[in-house]
Amino acid sequence: MITKLMEHYTKETSESTQLTRSPAARILDVGGGMGVHAQWPASDGYGVHLIDPVHA
């Protein structure tokens, strides 16, 4: 099983194809502070929910 999975991701598709072909997703950013790293996936259309236990 692991061999087939590795083969798929190394031979059948390129990394750039995987990044541009991936389906929309929801992202949970835990401990994301002010949300600096959550901005780029949100701008790409992903649903991002940021939680942080420390108030900024």
Predicted model as a PDB file, atoms N, CA, C, CB and O in Angstrom, pLDDT in the B-factor column:
MODEL        1                                                                  
ATOM      1  N   MET A   1       0.832  -1.191   0.000  1.00 66.00           N  
ATOM      2  CA  MET A   1       0.000   0.000   0.000  1.00 66.00           C  
ATOM      3  C   MET A   1       0.871   1.248   0.000  1.00 66.00           C  
ATOM      4  CB  MET A   1      -0.944   0.002   1.210  1.00 66.00           C  
ATOM      5  O   MET A   1       0.641   2.150  -0.805  1.00 66.00           O  
ATOM      6  N   ILE A   2       1.858   1.323   0.874  1.00 74.00           N  
ATOM      7  CA  ILE A   2       2.706   2.509   0.943  1.00 74.00           C  
ATOM      8  C   ILE A   2       3.468   2.695  -0.364  1.00 74.00           C  
ATOM      9  CB  ILE A   2       3.688   2.405   2.125  1.00 74.00           C  
ATOM     10  O   ILE A   2       3.644   3.823  -0.823  1.00 74.00           O  
ATOM     11  N   THR A   3       3.919   1.603  -0.964  1.00 81.00           N  
ATOM     12  CA  THR A   3       4.647   1.683  -2.218  1.00 81.00           C  
ATOM     13  C   THR A   3       3.778   2.270  -3.325  1.00 81.00           C  
ATOM     14  CB  THR A   3       5.153   0.304  -2.622  1.00 81.00           C  
ATOM     15  O   THR A   3       4.246   3.102  -4.102  1.00 81.00           O  
ATOM     16  N   LYS A   4       2.519   1.848  -3.406  1.00 81.00           N  
ATOM     17  CA  LYS A   4       1.608   2.387  -4.416  1.00 81.00           C  
ATOM     18  C   LYS A   4       1.354   3.867  -4.182  1.00 81.00           C  
ATOM     19  CB  LYS A   4       0.283   1.618  -4.411  1.00 81.00           C  
ATOM     20  O   LYS A   4       1.285   4.642  -5.136  1.00 81.00           O  
ATOM     21  N   LEU A   5       1.216   4.260  -2.946  1.00 77.00           N  
ATOM     22  CA  LEU A   5       0.995   5.660  -2.610  1.00 77.00           C  
ATOM     23  C   LEU A   5       2.202   6.505  -2.994  1.00 77.00           C  
ATOM     24  CB  LEU A   5       0.696   5.811  -1.118  1.00 77.00           C  
ATOM     25  O   LEU A   5       2.053   7.570  -3.593  1.00 77.00           O  
ATOM     26  N   MET A   6       3.395   6.032  -2.649  1.00 78.00           N  
ATOM     27  CA  MET A   6       4.613   6.759  -2.992  1.00 78.00           C  
ATOM     28  C   MET A   6       4.776   6.838  -4.510  1.00 78.00           C  
ATOM     29  CB  MET A   6       5.845   6.084  -2.353  1.00 78.00           C  
ATOM     30  O   MET A   6       5.193   7.867  -5.043  1.00 78.00           O  
ATOM     31  N   GLU A   7       4.452   5.767  -5.190  1.00 78.00           N  
ATOM     32  CA  GLU A   7       4.556   5.747  -6.648  1.00 78.00           C  
ATOM     33  C   GLU A   7       3.614   6.774  -7.277  1.00 78.00           C  
ATOM     34  CB  GLU A   7       4.244   4.342  -7.187  1.00 78.00           C  
ATOM     35  O   GLU A   7       3.977   7.470  -8.226  1.00 78.00           O  
ATOM     36  N   HIS A   8       2.408   6.855  -6.738  1.00 72.00           N  
ATOM     37  CA  HIS A   8       1.439   7.824  -7.252  1.00 72.00           C  
ATOM     38  C   HIS A   8       1.980   9.242  -7.132  1.00 72.00           C  
ATOM     39  CB  HIS A   8       0.102   7.702  -6.503  1.00 72.00           C  
ATOM     40  O   HIS A   8       1.905  10.015  -8.088  1.00 72.00           O  
ATOM     41  N   TYR A   9       2.520   9.591  -5.978  1.00 69.00           N  
ATOM     42  CA  TYR A   9       2.958  10.962  -5.747  1.00 69.00           C  
ATOM     43  C   TYR A   9       4.327  11.278  -6.336  1.00 69.00           C  
ATOM     44  CB  TYR A   9       2.981  11.233  -4.284  1.00 69.00           C  
ATOM     45  O   TYR A   9       4.689  12.451  -6.425  1.00 69.00           O  
ATOM     46  N   THR A  10       5.089  10.285  -6.736  1.00 75.00           N  
ATOM     47  CA  THR A  10       6.397  10.565  -7.324  1.00 75.00           C  
ATOM     48  C   THR A  10       6.426  10.354  -8.834  1.00 75.00           C  
ATOM     49  CB  THR A  10       7.443   9.697  -6.676  1.00 75.00           C  
ATOM     50  O   THR A  10       7.209  11.004  -9.526  1.00 75.00           O  
ATOM     51  N   LYS A  11       5.596   9.468  -9.353  1.00 74.00           N  
ATOM     52  CA  LYS A  11       5.648   9.171 -10.781  1.00 74.00           C  
ATOM     53  C   LYS A  11       4.428   9.652 -11.551  1.00 74.00           C  
ATOM     54  CB  LYS A  11       5.803   7.704 -10.979  1.00 74.00           C  
ATOM     55  O   LYS A  11       4.557  10.082 -12.697  1.00 74.00           O  
ATOM     56  N   GLU A  12       3.252   9.589 -10.949  1.00 64.00           N  
ATOM     57  CA  GLU A  12       2.037   9.876 -11.692  1.00 64.00           C  
ATOM     58  C   GLU A  12       1.677  11.355 -11.726  1.00 64.00           C  
ATOM     59  CB  GLU A  12       0.906   9.108 -11.107  1.00 64.00           C  
ATOM     60  O   GLU A  12       1.046  11.809 -12.680  1.00 64.00           O  
ATOM     61  N   THR A  13       2.057  12.100 -10.724  1.00 66.00           N  
ATOM     62  CA  THR A  13       1.746  13.524 -10.698  1.00 66.00           C  
ATOM     63  C   THR A  13       2.953  14.306 -10.191  1.00 66.00           C  
ATOM     64  CB  THR A  13       0.507  13.800  -9.813  1.00 66.00           C  
ATOM     65  O   THR A  13       3.752  13.803  -9.401  1.00 66.00           O  
ATOM     66  N   SER A  14       3.067  15.535 -10.658  1.00 70.00           N  
ATOM     67  CA  SER A  14       4.146  16.396 -10.175  1.00 70.00           C  
ATOM     68  C   SER A  14       3.643  17.192  -8.978  1.00 70.00           C  
ATOM     69  CB  SER A  14       4.653  17.349 -11.301  1.00 70.00           C  
ATOM     70  O   SER A  14       2.436  17.289  -8.758  1.00 70.00           O  
ATOM     71  N   GLU A  15       4.547  17.751  -8.217  1.00 68.00           N  
ATOM     72  CA  GLU A  15       4.144  18.531  -7.050  1.00 68.00           C  
ATOM     73  C   GLU A  15       3.336  19.753  -7.464  1.00 68.00           C  
ATOM     74  CB  GLU A  15       5.371  18.960  -6.243  1.00 68.00           C  
ATOM     75  O   GLU A  15       2.364  20.101  -6.794  1.00 68.00           O  
ATOM     76  N   SER A  16       3.718  20.409  -8.551  1.00 70.00           N  
ATOM     77  CA  SER A  16       2.968  21.594  -8.989  1.00 70.00           C  
ATOM     78  C   SER A  16       1.545  21.226  -9.397  1.00 70.00           C  
ATOM     79  CB  SER A  16       3.687  22.280 -10.159  1.00 70.00           C  
ATOM     80  O   SER A  16       0.616  21.997  -9.159  1.00 70.00           O  
ATOM     81  N   THR A  17       1.366  20.059 -10.008  1.00 68.00           N  
ATOM     82  CA  THR A  17       0.024  19.601 -10.355  1.00 68.00           C  
ATOM     83  C   THR A  17      -0.795  19.335  -9.104  1.00 68.00           C  
ATOM     84  CB  THR A  17       0.093  18.340 -11.219  1.00 68.00           C  
ATOM     85  O   THR A  17      -1.977  19.675  -9.053  1.00 68.00           O  
ATOM     86  N   GLN A  18      -0.183  18.733  -8.101  1.00 64.00           N  
ATOM     87  CA  GLN A  18      -0.893  18.450  -6.852  1.00 64.00           C  
ATOM     88  C   GLN A  18      -1.341  19.734  -6.176  1.00 64.00           C  
ATOM     89  CB  GLN A  18      -0.007  17.642  -5.902  1.00 64.00           C  
ATOM     90  O   GLN A  18      -2.436  19.793  -5.617  1.00 64.00           O  
ATOM     91  N   LEU A  19      -0.508  20.758  -6.224  1.00 66.00           N  
ATOM     92  CA  LEU A  19      -0.835  22.011  -5.555  1.00 66.00           C  
ATOM     93  C   LEU A  19      -1.920  22.788  -6.280  1.00 66.00           C  
ATOM     94  CB  LEU A  19       0.398  22.864  -5.428  1.00 66.00           C  
ATOM     95  O   LEU A  19      -2.724  23.463  -5.637  1.00 66.00           O  
ATOM     96  N   THR A  20      -1.961  22.708  -7.593  1.00 67.00           N  
ATOM     97  CA  THR A  20      -2.949  23.474  -8.345  1.00 67.00           C  
ATOM     98  C   THR A  20      -4.233  22.699  -8.587  1.00 67.00           C  
ATOM     99  CB  THR A  20      -2.368  23.905  -9.662  1.00 67.00           C  
ATOM    100  O   THR A  20      -5.259  23.304  -8.897  1.00 67.00           O  
ATOM    101  N   ARG A  21      -4.207  21.388  -8.457  1.00 64.00           N  
ATOM    102  CA  ARG A  21      -5.369  20.557  -8.741  1.00 64.00           C  
ATOM    103  C   ARG A  21      -6.127  20.164  -7.484  1.00 64.00           C  
ATOM    104  CB  ARG A  21      -4.945  19.323  -9.480  1.00 64.00           C  
ATOM    105  O   ARG A  21      -7.188  19.547  -7.574  1.00 64.00           O  
ATOM    106  N   SER A  22      -5.611  20.504  -6.335  1.00 59.00           N  
ATOM    107  CA  SER A  22      -6.234  20.044  -5.092  1.00 59.00           C  
ATOM    108  C   SER A  22      -7.614  20.670  -4.908  1.00 59.00           C  
ATOM    109  CB  SER A  22      -5.339  20.377  -3.889  1.00 59.00           C  
ATOM    110  O   SER A  22      -7.826  21.819  -5.294  1.00 59.00           O  
ATOM    111  N   PRO A  23      -8.545  19.934  -4.327  1.00 61.00           N  
ATOM    112  CA  PRO A  23      -9.890  20.463  -4.114  1.00 61.00           C  
ATOM    113  C   PRO A  23      -9.899  21.504  -2.992  1.00 61.00           C  
ATOM    114  CB  PRO A  23     -10.866  19.324  -3.786  1.00 61.00           C  
ATOM    115  O   PRO A  23      -8.993  21.555  -2.160  1.00 61.00           O  
ATOM    116  N   ALA A  24     -10.928  22.315  -2.995  1.00 67.00           N  
ATOM    117  CA  ALA A  24     -11.073  23.314  -1.933  1.00 67.00           C  
ATOM    118  C   ALA A  24     -11.173  22.608  -0.587  1.00 67.00           C  
ATOM    119  CB  ALA A  24     -12.321  24.211  -2.174  1.00 67.00           C  
ATOM    120  O   ALA A  24     -11.749  21.525  -0.485  1.00 67.00           O  
ATOM    121  N   ALA A  25     -10.621  23.216   0.419  1.00 80.00           N  
ATOM    122  CA  ALA A  25     -10.586  22.592   1.736  1.00 80.00           C  
ATOM    123  C   ALA A  25     -10.853  23.628   2.804  1.00 80.00           C  
ATOM    124  CB  ALA A  25      -9.239  21.904   1.982  1.00 80.00           C  
ATOM    125  O   ALA A  25     -10.802  24.833   2.556  1.00 80.00           O  
ATOM    126  N   ARG A  26     -11.134  23.143   3.983  1.00 87.00           N  
ATOM    127  CA  ARG A  26     -11.245  24.008   5.155  1.00 87.00           C  
ATOM    128  C   ARG A  26      -9.991  23.803   5.977  1.00 87.00           C  
ATOM    129  CB  ARG A  26     -12.541  23.700   5.995  1.00 87.00           C  
ATOM    130  O   ARG A  26      -9.545  22.672   6.171  1.00 87.00           O  
ATOM    131  N   ILE A  27      -9.432  24.879   6.453  1.00 89.00           N  
ATOM    132  CA  ILE A  27      -8.176  24.835   7.195  1.00 89.00           C  
ATOM    133  C   ILE A  27      -8.412  25.376   8.597  1.00 89.00           C  
ATOM    134  CB  ILE A  27      -7.063  25.646   6.468  1.00 89.00           C  
ATOM    135  O   ILE A  27      -9.039  26.421   8.773  1.00 89.00           O  
ATOM    136  N   LEU A  28      -7.908  24.659   9.588  1.00 92.00           N  
ATOM    137  CA  LEU A  28      -7.949  25.118  10.966  1.00 92.00           C  
ATOM    138  C   LEU A  28      -6.531  25.502  11.361  1.00 92.00           C  
ATOM    139  CB  LEU A  28      -8.535  24.024  11.923  1.00 92.00           C  
ATOM    140  O   LEU A  28      -5.643  24.652  11.417  1.00 92.00           O  
ATOM    141  N   ASP A  29      -6.325  26.767  11.632  1.00 92.00           N  
ATOM    142  CA  ASP A  29      -5.014  27.280  12.027  1.00 92.00           C  
ATOM    143  C   ASP A  29      -5.044  27.476  13.537  1.00 92.00           C  
ATOM    144  CB  ASP A  29      -4.659  28.626  11.277  1.00 92.00           C  
ATOM    145  O   ASP A  29      -5.624  28.445  14.027  1.00 92.00           O  
ATOM    146  N   VAL A  30      -4.431  26.574  14.264  1.00 93.00           N  
ATOM    147  CA  VAL A  30      -4.417  26.630  15.726  1.00 93.00           C  
ATOM    148  C   VAL A  30      -3.133  27.307  16.170  1.00 93.00           C  
ATOM    149  CB  VAL A  30      -4.540  25.206  16.352  1.00 93.00           C  
ATOM    150  O   VAL A  30      -2.038  26.877  15.807  1.00 93.00           O  
ATOM    151  N   GLY A  31      -3.266  28.358  16.948  1.00 91.00           N  
ATOM    152  CA  GLY A  31      -2.096  29.096  17.414  1.00 91.00           C  
ATOM    153  C   GLY A  31      -1.540  30.008  16.339  1.00 91.00           C  
ATOM    154  O   GLY A  31      -0.336  30.259  16.288  1.00 91.00           O  
ATOM    155  N   GLY A  32      -2.417  30.504  15.480  1.00 90.00           N  
ATOM    156  CA  GLY A  32      -1.991  31.311  14.335  1.00 90.00           C  
ATOM    157  C   GLY A  32      -1.756  32.777  14.624  1.00 90.00           C  
ATOM    158  O   GLY A  32      -1.446  33.543  13.711  1.00 90.00           O  
ATOM    159  N   GLY A  33      -1.895  33.183  15.874  1.00 90.00           N  
ATOM    160  CA  GLY A  33      -1.610  34.575  16.231  1.00 90.00           C  
ATOM    161  C   GLY A  33      -2.473  35.555  15.456  1.00 90.00           C  
ATOM    162  O   GLY A  33      -3.701  35.474  15.480  1.00 90.00           O  
ATOM    163  N   MET A  34      -1.821  36.476  14.774  1.00 90.00           N  
ATOM    164  CA  MET A  34      -2.522  37.525  14.028  1.00 90.00           C  
ATOM    165  C   MET A  34      -3.007  37.059  12.654  1.00 90.00           C  
ATOM    166  CB  MET A  34      -1.615  38.723  13.861  1.00 90.00           C  
ATOM    167  O   MET A  34      -3.660  37.818  11.938  1.00 90.00           O  
ATOM    168  N   GLY A  35      -2.699  35.842  12.290  1.00 90.00           N  
ATOM    169  CA  GLY A  35      -3.207  35.289  11.039  1.00 90.00           C  
ATOM    170  C   GLY A  35      -2.345  35.529   9.817  1.00 90.00           C  
ATOM    171  O   GLY A  35      -2.821  35.418   8.687  1.00 90.00           O  
ATOM    172  N   VAL A  36      -1.086  35.855  10.032  1.00 91.00           N  
ATOM    173  CA  VAL A  36      -0.189  36.138   8.912  1.00 91.00           C  
ATOM    174  C   VAL A  36      -0.109  34.959   7.950  1.00 91.00           C  
ATOM    175  CB  VAL A  36       1.206  36.486   9.425  1.00 91.00           C  
ATOM    176  O   VAL A  36      -0.159  35.142   6.734  1.00 91.00           O  
ATOM    177  N   HIS A  37       0.016  33.757   8.491  1.00 89.00           N  
ATOM    178  CA  HIS A  37       0.163  32.581   7.631  1.00 89.00           C  
ATOM    179  C   HIS A  37      -1.178  32.041   7.140  1.00 89.00           C  
ATOM    180  CB  HIS A  37       0.905  31.490   8.374  1.00 89.00           C  
ATOM    181  O   HIS A  37      -1.204  31.157   6.284  1.00 89.00           O  
ATOM    182  N   ALA A  38      -2.269  32.545   7.656  1.00 91.00           N  
ATOM    183  CA  ALA A  38      -3.593  32.113   7.209  1.00 91.00           C  
ATOM    184  C   ALA A  38      -4.092  32.961   6.042  1.00 91.00           C  
ATOM    185  CB  ALA A  38      -4.590  32.180   8.364  1.00 91.00           C  
ATOM    186  O   ALA A  38      -5.069  32.597   5.388  1.00 91.00           O  
ATOM    187  N   GLN A  39      -3.438  34.072   5.780  1.00 92.00           N  
ATOM    188  CA  GLN A  39      -3.909  34.978   4.727  1.00 92.00           C  
ATOM    189  C   GLN A  39      -3.789  34.387   3.331  1.00 92.00           C  
ATOM    190  CB  GLN A  39      -3.142  36.270   4.784  1.00 92.00           C  
ATOM    191  O   GLN A  39      -4.711  34.508   2.524  1.00 92.00           O  
ATOM    192  N   TRP A  40      -2.652  33.743   3.037  1.00 89.00           N  
ATOM    193  CA  TRP A  40      -2.486  33.251   1.653  1.00 89.00           C  
ATOM    194  C   TRP A  40      -3.451  32.137   1.295  1.00 89.00           C  
ATOM    195  CB  TRP A  40      -1.073  32.761   1.445  1.00 89.00           C  
ATOM    196  O   TRP A  40      -3.975  32.160   0.181  1.00 89.00           O  
ATOM    197  N   PRO A  41      -3.735  31.135   2.176  1.00 88.00           N  
ATOM    198  CA  PRO A  41      -4.725  30.139   1.745  1.00 88.00           C  
ATOM    199  C   PRO A  41      -6.133  30.742   1.657  1.00 88.00           C  
ATOM    200  CB  PRO A  41      -4.729  28.944   2.712  1.00 88.00           C  
ATOM    201  O   PRO A  41      -6.933  30.333   0.815  1.00 88.00           O  
ATOM    202  N   ALA A  42      -6.431  31.705   2.518  1.00 90.00           N  
ATOM    203  CA  ALA A  42      -7.742  32.361   2.449  1.00 90.00           C  
ATOM    204  C   ALA A  42      -7.887  33.118   1.132  1.00 90.00           C  
ATOM    205  CB  ALA A  42      -7.935  33.325   3.644  1.00 90.00           C  
ATOM    206  O   ALA A  42      -8.956  33.103   0.522  1.00 90.00           O  
ATOM    207  N   SER A  43      -6.825  33.773   0.694  1.00 90.00           N  
ATOM    208  CA  SER A  43      -6.881  34.505  -0.576  1.00 90.00           C  
ATOM    209  C   SER A  43      -6.965  33.559  -1.776  1.00 90.00           C  
ATOM    210  CB  SER A  43      -5.656  35.409  -0.715  1.00 90.00           C  
ATOM    211  O   SER A  43      -7.375  33.968  -2.862  1.00 90.00           O  
ATOM    212  N   ASP A  44      -6.582  32.308  -1.583  1.00 85.00           N  
ATOM    213  CA  ASP A  44      -6.708  31.296  -2.640  1.00 85.00           C  
ATOM    214  C   ASP A  44      -8.060  30.594  -2.614  1.00 85.00           C  
ATOM    215  CB  ASP A  44      -5.601  30.266  -2.509  1.00 85.00           C  
ATOM    216  O   ASP A  44      -8.288  29.668  -3.392  1.00 85.00           O  
ATOM    217  N   GLY A  45      -8.956  31.020  -1.734  1.00 85.00           N  
ATOM    218  CA  GLY A  45     -10.304  30.477  -1.719  1.00 85.00           C  
ATOM    219  C   GLY A  45     -10.568  29.405  -0.684  1.00 85.00           C  
ATOM    220  O   GLY A  45     -11.668  28.854  -0.635  1.00 85.00           O  
ATOM    221  N   TYR A  46      -9.581  29.096   0.146  1.00 87.00           N  
ATOM    222  CA  TYR A  46      -9.790  28.103   1.196  1.00 87.00           C  
ATOM    223  C   TYR A  46     -10.526  28.739   2.364  1.00 87.00           C  
ATOM    224  CB  TYR A  46      -8.445  27.503   1.663  1.00 87.00           C  
ATOM    225  O   TYR A  46     -10.330  29.917   2.663  1.00 87.00           O  
ATOM    226  N   GLY A  47     -11.370  27.959   3.022  1.00 90.00           N  
ATOM    227  CA  GLY A  47     -12.025  28.422   4.233  1.00 90.00           C  
ATOM    228  C   GLY A  47     -11.049  28.258   5.402  1.00 90.00           C  
ATOM    229  O   GLY A  47     -10.646  27.141   5.725  1.00 90.00           O  
ATOM    230  N   VAL A  48     -10.676  29.357   6.023  1.00 92.00           N  
ATOM    231  CA  VAL A  48      -9.696  29.308   7.105  1.00 92.00           C  
ATOM    232  C   VAL A  48     -10.346  29.767   8.397  1.00 92.00           C  
ATOM    233  CB  VAL A  48      -8.463  30.181   6.777  1.00 92.00           C  
ATOM    234  O   VAL A  48     -10.953  30.836   8.454  1.00 92.00           O  
ATOM    235  N   HIS A  49     -10.216  28.956   9.429  1.00 93.00           N  
ATOM    236  CA  HIS A  49     -10.687  29.306  10.759  1.00 93.00           C  
ATOM    237  C   HIS A  49      -9.468  29.347  11.668  1.00 93.00           C  
ATOM    238  CB  HIS A  49     -11.768  28.290  11.284  1.00 93.00           C  
ATOM    239  O   HIS A  49      -8.782  28.340  11.843  1.00 93.00           O  
ATOM    240  N   LEU A  50      -9.203  30.502  12.240  1.00 92.00           N  
ATOM    241  CA  LEU A  50      -8.022  30.697  13.061  1.00 92.00           C  
ATOM    242  C   LEU A  50      -8.428  30.791  14.529  1.00 92.00           C  
ATOM    243  CB  LEU A  50      -7.254  31.962  12.623  1.00 92.00           C  
ATOM    244  O   LEU A  50      -9.326  31.556  14.880  1.00 92.00           O  
ATOM    245  N   ILE A  51      -7.771  30.020  15.380  1.00 92.00           N  
ATOM    246  CA  ILE A  51      -7.982  30.137  16.821  1.00 92.00           C  
ATOM    247  C   ILE A  51      -6.617  30.269  17.489  1.00 92.00           C  
ATOM    248  CB  ILE A  51      -8.775  28.905  17.388  1.00 92.00           C  
ATOM    249  O   ILE A  51      -5.633  29.668  17.058  1.00 92.00           O  
ATOM    250  N   ASP A  52      -6.586  31.056  18.533  1.00 91.00           N  
ATOM    251  CA  ASP A  52      -5.346  31.239  19.281  1.00 91.00           C  
ATOM    252  C   ASP A  52      -5.731  31.492  20.744  1.00 91.00           C  
ATOM    253  CB  ASP A  52      -4.479  32.431  18.691  1.00 91.00           C  
ATOM    254  O   ASP A  52      -6.563  32.358  21.017  1.00 91.00           O  
ATOM    255  N   PRO A  53      -5.153  30.766  21.665  1.00 87.00           N  
ATOM    256  CA  PRO A  53      -5.512  30.922  23.067  1.00 87.00           C  
ATOM    257  C   PRO A  53      -5.004  32.227  23.681  1.00 87.00           C  
ATOM    258  CB  PRO A  53      -4.979  29.763  23.850  1.00 87.00           C  
ATOM    259  O   PRO A  53      -5.463  32.616  24.755  1.00 87.00           O  
ATOM    260  N   VAL A  54      -4.079  32.900  23.028  1.00 83.00           N  
ATOM    261  CA  VAL A  54      -3.513  34.140  23.552  1.00 83.00           C  
ATOM    262  C   VAL A  54      -4.113  35.311  22.778  1.00 83.00           C  
ATOM    263  CB  VAL A  54      -1.949  34.138  23.447  1.00 83.00           C  
ATOM    264  O   VAL A  54      -4.053  35.350  21.549  1.00 83.00           O  
ATOM    265  N   HIS A  55      -4.690  36.259  23.503  1.00 74.00           N  
ATOM    266  CA  HIS A  55      -5.264  37.437  22.867  1.00 74.00           C  
ATOM    267  C   HIS A  55      -4.153  38.375  22.434  1.00 74.00           C  
ATOM    268  CB  HIS A  55      -6.242  38.156  23.815  1.00 74.00           C  
ATOM    269  O   HIS A  55      -3.246  38.689  23.206  1.00 74.00           O  
ATOM    270  N   ALA A  56      -4.237  38.811  21.206  1.00 59.00           N  
ATOM    271  CA  ALA A  56      -3.199  39.714  20.679  1.00 59.00           C  
ATOM    272  C   ALA A  56      -3.551  41.160  20.946  1.00 59.00           C  
ATOM    273  CB  ALA A  56      -3.003  39.498  19.174  1.00 59.00           C  
ATOM    274  O   ALA A  56      -2.795  42.058  20.575  1.00 59.00           O  
TER     275      ALA A  56                                                      
ENDMDL                                                                          
END                                                                             
